[in-house]
Amino acid sequence: MANNNNALIAFVLANNNALVAFVPNTNNIVTNTNNNNNRLLWTNLHLDVLINERRRLNFDFHYSGRSHVTLWNIIAAKINTIFGTNYTGVQCKTKFQNLVSQYHVNKKIYI
């Protein structure tokens, strides 16, 4: 990516059409769950895997009846395996929801 201050946001709609946009990456930091105020920075590579894994499991989120908690934990495990991080499923879900919210805010501003 040309600008490290941007995050690539990609959503796959139900009919498998992809919507891709660059939005300012103003929501980079996710708090650890251990309450000692440690913070982890989500890099663009982490975000790329988060988005791609969420996309890969899109059918399961909507139609399989599997627990969303389990699916988010699968996504966290994949990110942690690749990058040696310690994200939880809750952190991945929160980060993804914040990316979606930020996308909608920026869509209203710039589109």
N, C-alpha and C positions, 0 to 999 in steps of 0.2 A: 504494500500500500504506500502510496506516495506521501501521505500525511499521517504521522503517528497519532495525531489528535483526533482522528476519526476512527470509528468502528464500522465494519461492514455488517449491515443488517440484512438478513435474507429470510424471507418467510415463504413457505410453500403452502399454497392454498389447497383446498380439498380436491380440486381438479388437476393437481400437480403442476400448475403454472407457478413459476417462481417470481417473487417480487423482491428486488434487490435495491438497496439504497445505502449511501454513506451518510452517517449522521455524526454530529459531534460526540465524542466519547467523554461526556461530562460525568458519567456515573461509573467510574472505574473501580472504586474501592468497595470491597465487601468485608464486613467485620467477621472475624472468627467467632465461633460459638463459645469460646472458653472464657469470655468476660474479662480478659486482662488487657483489652483495648489494642491487641495486636491487629494489624491490618494486612491484608494480602492484596496485591495489585493484580487485576485481571489484565493480562497482556492481550494484544490482538490475536496472537496464536491460540491462547486459551479461549477467547471468544469465538474464534473460527471453529474450534472443535465443539464447543458448547452448541453453537447454532447448527452445525452439521449433524451432531448426534441427536439433537432435538428433532431435526428434519427427518433423519433416518427412522426415528421411532414415532413419527407423526401418526401413522395408522394405529399403532398400539395405544397412543394417548387418546384417540378418538373412538376406536371401534373394538379393541380387543377385550375390554373389561378388566385389564390388568390394573393393579394399584398404581396411581400416579407417583406415590412415594417410592415404590420399587423402581419405576422408570427413571425418576430423577436420581436415585442412588446408582443406577446403571451408568447414567451419564457422568456422574461425579467420579465413579470408579474408572471410567475410560480416561477422563481428563487427568486424574491422579496417576494413573499408570503411565501415561505418555509424558507428563511433565514433572512427576515426583512431587506434586502438590498434595494438599490435604483438604480439598474442598468437600463439603457435605452435599447431599442431595438438596437440602433446604437452601444452601447458598447458591447452588446452580439454578434452582427454581426462581429464587428471588432475583438473581442477576438477569435471567432470561425475561422475567416479567418486567423488570426495569428497562431493559432494552426495548421491549415492545412498547412500553409507555412512552419512552423517549422518542421512539420512531413516530408514534402518533402525534406527539407534541411538535416535532420538527416537520412532519407532513403538513400540519396546519399552517406553520410559519412559512415554509419554503415552497409549498406546492399550490 
